[in-house]
Amino acid sequence: MARSRKKVPYVGACADSDRPSKRRAHHQERHAVRNALKREEDIPASKAFGDPWNGDKDGKVWLGFDNPKDLRK
């Protein structure tokens, strides 16, 4: 395996947890609900805040071909 290399320099998500992004989304939701209740408007849907497919742990990170050390398996 000494000569094995990755074909593309992608790595998995670099975040340890989804907790910060979830906390941000819930904070925005609570803030919007509080303001809607003050103005006596309809409460916004909870799905409008935060995107489960765009969290910190989702996706991949492009490293580039510059560092050959990143391409080793």
Phi and psi in radians as a Rosetta constraint file:
Dihedral C 1 N 2 CA 2 C 2 CIRCULARHARMONIC -1.155 0.35
Dihedral N 2 CA 2 C 2 N 3 CIRCULARHARMONIC -0.461 0.35
Dihedral C 2 N 3 CA 3 C 3 CIRCULARHARMONIC -1.798 0.35
Dihedral N 3 CA 3 C 3 N 4 CIRCULARHARMONIC 0.082 0.35
Dihedral C 3 N 4 CA 4 C 4 CIRCULARHARMONIC -1.327 0.35
Dihedral N 4 CA 4 C 4 N 5 CIRCULARHARMONIC 2.394 0.35
Dihedral C 4 N 5 CA 5 C 5 CIRCULARHARMONIC -2.319 0.35
Dihedral N 5 CA 5 C 5 N 6 CIRCULARHARMONIC 2.686 0.35
Dihedral C 5 N 6 CA 6 C 6 CIRCULARHARMONIC -1.319 0.35
Dihedral N 6 CA 6 C 6 N 7 CIRCULARHARMONIC 2.541 0.35
Dihedral C 6 N 7 CA 7 C 7 CIRCULARHARMONIC -1.396 0.35
Dihedral N 7 CA 7 C 7 N 8 CIRCULARHARMONIC -0.619 0.35
Dihedral C 7 N 8 CA 8 C 8 CIRCULARHARMONIC -2.246 0.35
Dihedral N 8 CA 8 C 8 N 9 CIRCULARHARMONIC 2.471 0.35
Dihedral C 8 N 9 CA 9 C 9 CIRCULARHARMONIC -1.482 0.35
Dihedral N 9 CA 9 C 9 N 10 CIRCULARHARMONIC 1.080 0.35
Dihedral C 9 N 10 CA 10 C 10 CIRCULARHARMONIC -1.831 0.35
Dihedral N 10 CA 10 C 10 N 11 CIRCULARHARMONIC 2.535 0.35
Dihedral C 10 N 11 CA 11 C 11 CIRCULARHARMONIC -2.241 0.35
Dihedral N 11 CA 11 C 11 N 12 CIRCULARHARMONIC 2.845 0.35
Dihedral C 11 N 12 CA 12 C 12 CIRCULARHARMONIC -1.158 0.35
Dihedral N 12 CA 12 C 12 N 13 CIRCULARHARMONIC 3.109 0.35
Dihedral C 12 N 13 CA 13 C 13 CIRCULARHARMONIC -1.009 0.35
Dihedral N 13 CA 13 C 13 N 14 CIRCULARHARMONIC 2.565 0.35
Dihedral C 13 N 14 CA 14 C 14 CIRCULARHARMONIC -1.758 0.35
Dihedral N 14 CA 14 C 14 N 15 CIRCULARHARMONIC 0.011 0.35
Dihedral C 14 N 15 CA 15 C 15 CIRCULARHARMONIC -1.521 0.35
Dihedral N 15 CA 15 C 15 N 16 CIRCULARHARMONIC 2.576 0.35
Dihedral C 15 N 16 CA 16 C 16 CIRCULARHARMONIC -1.427 0.35
Dihedral N 16 CA 16 C 16 N 17 CIRCULARHARMONIC -0.511 0.35
Dihedral C 16 N 17 CA 17 C 17 CIRCULARHARMONIC -2.609 0.35
Dihedral N 17 CA 17 C 17 N 18 CIRCULARHARMONIC 2.743 0.35
Dihedral C 17 N 18 CA 18 C 18 CIRCULARHARMONIC -1.553 0.35
Dihedral N 18 CA 18 C 18 N 19 CIRCULARHARMONIC -0.034 0.35
Dihedral C 18 N 19 CA 19 C 19 CIRCULARHARMONIC -0.996 0.35
Dihedral N 19 CA 19 C 19 N 20 CIRCULARHARMONIC -0.811 0.35
Dihedral C 19 N 20 CA 20 C 20 CIRCULARHARMONIC -1.075 0.35
Dihedral N 20 CA 20 C 20 N 21 CIRCULARHARMONIC -0.720 0.35
Dihedral C 20 N 21 CA 21 C 21 CIRCULARHARMONIC -1.206 0.35
Dihedral N 21 CA 21 C 21 N 22 CIRCULARHARMONIC -0.632 0.35
Dihedral C 21 N 22 CA 22 C 22 CIRCULARHARMONIC -1.182 0.35
Dihedral N 22 CA 22 C 22 N 23 CIRCULARHARMONIC -0.678 0.35
Dihedral C 22 N 23 CA 23 C 23 CIRCULARHARMONIC -1.114 0.35
Dihedral N 23 CA 23 C 23 N 24 CIRCULARHARMONIC -0.720 0.35
Dihedral C 23 N 24 CA 24 C 24 CIRCULARHARMONIC -1.070 0.35
Dihedral N 24 CA 24 C 24 N 25 CIRCULARHARMONIC -0.786 0.35
Dihedral C 24 N 25 CA 25 C 25 CIRCULARHARMONIC -1.121 0.35
Dihedral N 25 CA 25 C 25 N 26 CIRCULARHARMONIC -0.766 0.35
Dihedral C 25 N 26 CA 26 C 26 CIRCULARHARMONIC -1.184 0.35
Dihedral N 26 CA 26 C 26 N 27 CIRCULARHARMONIC -0.608 0.35
Dihedral C 26 N 27 CA 27 C 27 CIRCULARHARMONIC -1.115 0.35
Dihedral N 27 CA 27 C 27 N 28 CIRCULARHARMONIC -0.776 0.35
Dihedral C 27 N 28 CA 28 C 28 CIRCULARHARMONIC -1.097 0.35
Dihedral N 28 CA 28 C 28 N 29 CIRCULARHARMONIC -0.686 0.35
Dihedral C 28 N 29 CA 29 C 29 CIRCULARHARMONIC -1.134 0.35
Dihedral N 29 CA 29 C 29 N 30 CIRCULARHARMONIC -0.818 0.35
Dihedral C 29 N 30 CA 30 C 30 CIRCULARHARMONIC -1.062 0.35
Dihedral N 30 CA 30 C 30 N 31 CIRCULARHARMONIC -0.713 0.35
Dihedral C 30 N 31 CA 31 C 31 CIRCULARHARMONIC -1.101 0.35
Dihedral N 31 CA 31 C 31 N 32 CIRCULARHARMONIC -0.787 0.35
Dihedral C 31 N 32 CA 32 C 32 CIRCULARHARMONIC -1.176 0.35
Dihedral N 32 CA 32 C 32 N 33 CIRCULARHARMONIC -0.690 0.35
Dihedral C 32 N 33 CA 33 C 33 CIRCULARHARMONIC -1.144 0.35
Dihedral N 33 CA 33 C 33 N 34 CIRCULARHARMONIC -0.746 0.35
Dihedral C 33 N 34 CA 34 C 34 CIRCULARHARMONIC -1.062 0.35
Dihedral N 34 CA 34 C 34 N 35 CIRCULARHARMONIC -0.763 0.35
Dihedral C 34 N 35 CA 35 C 35 CIRCULARHARMONIC -1.183 0.35
Dihedral N 35 CA 35 C 35 N 36 CIRCULARHARMONIC -0.662 0.35
Dihedral C 35 N 36 CA 36 C 36 CIRCULARHARMONIC -1.140 0.35
Dihedral N 36 CA 36 C 36 N 37 CIRCULARHARMONIC -0.670 0.35
Dihedral C 36 N 37 CA 37 C 37 CIRCULARHARMONIC -1.187 0.35
Dihedral N 37 CA 37 C 37 N 38 CIRCULARHARMONIC -0.639 0.35
Dihedral C 37 N 38 CA 38 C 38 CIRCULARHARMONIC -1.126 0.35
Dihedral N 38 CA 38 C 38 N 39 CIRCULARHARMONIC -0.705 0.35
Dihedral C 38 N 39 CA 39 C 39 CIRCULARHARMONIC -1.522 0.35
Dihedral N 39 CA 39 C 39 N 40 CIRCULARHARMONIC -0.008 0.35
Dihedral C 39 N 40 CA 40 C 40 CIRCULARHARMONIC 0.999 0.35
Dihedral N 40 CA 40 C 40 N 41 CIRCULARHARMONIC 0.784 0.35
Dihedral C 40 N 41 CA 41 C 41 CIRCULARHARMONIC -1.833 0.35
Dihedral N 41 CA 41 C 41 N 42 CIRCULARHARMONIC 3.075 0.35
Dihedral C 41 N 42 CA 42 C 42 CIRCULARHARMONIC -1.207 0.35
Dihedral N 42 CA 42 C 42 N 43 CIRCULARHARMONIC 2.512 0.35
Dihedral C 42 N 43 CA 43 C 43 CIRCULARHARMONIC -1.334 0.35
Dihedral N 43 CA 43 C 43 N 44 CIRCULARHARMONIC 2.287 0.35
Dihedral C 43 N 44 CA 44 C 44 CIRCULARHARMONIC -1.193 0.35
Dihedral N 44 CA 44 C 44 N 45 CIRCULARHARMONIC 2.677 0.35
Dihedral C 44 N 45 CA 45 C 45 CIRCULARHARMONIC -1.189 0.35
Dihedral N 45 CA 45 C 45 N 46 CIRCULARHARMONIC 2.532 0.35
Dihedral C 45 N 46 CA 46 C 46 CIRCULARHARMONIC -1.203 0.35
Dihedral N 46 CA 46 C 46 N 47 CIRCULARHARMONIC -0.380 0.35
Dihedral C 46 N 47 CA 47 C 47 CIRCULARHARMONIC -1.269 0.35
Dihedral N 47 CA 47 C 47 N 48 CIRCULARHARMONIC -0.211 0.35
Dihedral C 47 N 48 CA 48 C 48 CIRCULARHARMONIC -1.326 0.35
Dihedral N 48 CA 48 C 48 N 49 CIRCULARHARMONIC -0.225 0.35
Dihedral C 48 N 49 CA 49 C 49 CIRCULARHARMONIC -1.970 0.35
Dihedral N 49 CA 49 C 49 N 50 CIRCULARHARMONIC 2.270 0.35
Dihedral C 49 N 50 CA 50 C 50 CIRCULARHARMONIC 1.283 0.35
Dihedral N 50 CA 50 C 50 N 51 CIRCULARHARMONIC 2.630 0.35
Dihedral C 50 N 51 CA 51 C 51 CIRCULARHARMONIC -2.203 0.35
Dihedral N 51 CA 51 C 51 N 52 CIRCULARHARMONIC 1.983 0.35
Dihedral C 51 N 52 CA 52 C 52 CIRCULARHARMONIC -1.117 0.35
Dihedral N 52 CA 52 C 52 N 53 CIRCULARHARMONIC -0.331 0.35
Dihedral C 52 N 53 CA 53 C 53 CIRCULARHARMONIC -1.640 0.35
Dihedral N 53 CA 53 C 53 N 54 CIRCULARHARMONIC 0.008 0.35
Dihedral C 53 N 54 CA 54 C 54 CIRCULARHARMONIC -2.252 0.35
Dihedral N 54 CA 54 C 54 N 55 CIRCULARHARMONIC 0.672 0.35
Dihedral C 54 N 55 CA 55 C 55 CIRCULARHARMONIC -1.388 0.35
Dihedral N 55 CA 55 C 55 N 56 CIRCULARHARMONIC 3.082 0.35
Dihedral C 55 N 56 CA 56 C 56 CIRCULARHARMONIC -1.149 0.35
Dihedral N 56 CA 56 C 56 N 57 CIRCULARHARMONIC -0.551 0.35
Dihedral C 56 N 57 CA 57 C 57 CIRCULARHARMONIC -1.519 0.35
Dihedral N 57 CA 57 C 57 N 58 CIRCULARHARMONIC -0.176 0.35
Dihedral C 57 N 58 CA 58 C 58 CIRCULARHARMONIC -1.488 0.35
Dihedral N 58 CA 58 C 58 N 59 CIRCULARHARMONIC 2.650 0.35
Dihedral C 58 N 59 CA 59 C 59 CIRCULARHARMONIC 1.582 0.35
Dihedral N 59 CA 59 C 59 N 60 CIRCULARHARMONIC -2.996 0.35
Dihedral C 59 N 60 CA 60 C 60 CIRCULARHARMONIC -2.263 0.35
Dihedral N 60 CA 60 C 60 N 61 CIRCULARHARMONIC 2.851 0.35
Dihedral C 60 N 61 CA 61 C 61 CIRCULARHARMONIC -2.067 0.35
Dihedral N 61 CA 61 C 61 N 62 CIRCULARHARMONIC 2.280 0.35
Dihedral C 61 N 62 CA 62 C 62 CIRCULARHARMONIC -1.488 0.35
Dihedral N 62 CA 62 C 62 N 63 CIRCULARHARMONIC 2.134 0.35
Dihedral C 62 N 63 CA 63 C 63 CIRCULARHARMONIC -1.625 0.35
Dihedral N 63 CA 63 C 63 N 64 CIRCULARHARMONIC -0.548 0.35
Dihedral C 63 N 64 CA 64 C 64 CIRCULARHARMONIC 1.656 0.35
Dihedral N 64 CA 64 C 64 N 65 CIRCULARHARMONIC 2.899 0.35
Dihedral C 64 N 65 CA 65 C 65 CIRCULARHARMONIC -1.605 0.35
Dihedral N 65 CA 65 C 65 N 66 CIRCULARHARMONIC 0.072 0.35
Dihedral C 65 N 66 CA 66 C 66 CIRCULARHARMONIC -1.160 0.35
Dihedral N 66 CA 66 C 66 N 67 CIRCULARHARMONIC -0.707 0.35
Dihedral C 66 N 67 CA 67 C 67 CIRCULARHARMONIC -1.841 0.35
Dihedral N 67 CA 67 C 67 N 68 CIRCULARHARMONIC 1.902 0.35
Dihedral C 67 N 68 CA 68 C 68 CIRCULARHARMONIC -1.125 0.35
Dihedral N 68 CA 68 C 68 N 69 CIRCULARHARMONIC -0.354 0.35
Dihedral C 68 N 69 CA 69 C 69 CIRCULARHARMONIC -1.146 0.35
Dihedral N 69 CA 69 C 69 N 70 CIRCULARHARMONIC -0.534 0.35
Dihedral C 69 N 70 CA 70 C 70 CIRCULARHARMONIC -1.262 0.35
Dihedral N 70 CA 70 C 70 N 71 CIRCULARHARMONIC -0.339 0.35
Dihedral C 70 N 71 CA 71 C 71 CIRCULARHARMONIC -1.564 0.35
Dihedral N 71 CA 71 C 71 N 72 CIRCULARHARMONIC -0.090 0.35
Dihedral C 71 N 72 CA 72 C 72 CIRCULARHARMONIC -1.342 0.35
Dihedral N 72 CA 72 C 72 N 73 CIRCULARHARMONIC 2.537 0.35
